[in-house]
Amino acid sequence: MSGREKCRACGRKLAAQAKERSPWYPFCSQRCRWVDLGQWFDQKYRLAETKGPLGVPEGDKNRANGDKSERK
């Protein structure tokens, strides 16, 4: 990466060698770490849906395996 990296929460430039020296890396401070964690708790960040080994979404695995217990 050219230049210095930026804090993932506030955008401030990180100190040189922050990756090796800062206990808060990739953030500039403990506060920014907490802000980022709060964003996860508020569901402002989400992981993409993953598919199981058969290419079926995780919630549909029972149907893909032939389990008919959920059907009436």
Secondary structure, DSSP 8 states (H G I E B T S, - for coil): --S--B-TTT--B--TTHHHH-TTTTSSSHHHHHHHHHHHHTT-S-----B-TTS-BGGGHHHHTT--TT--
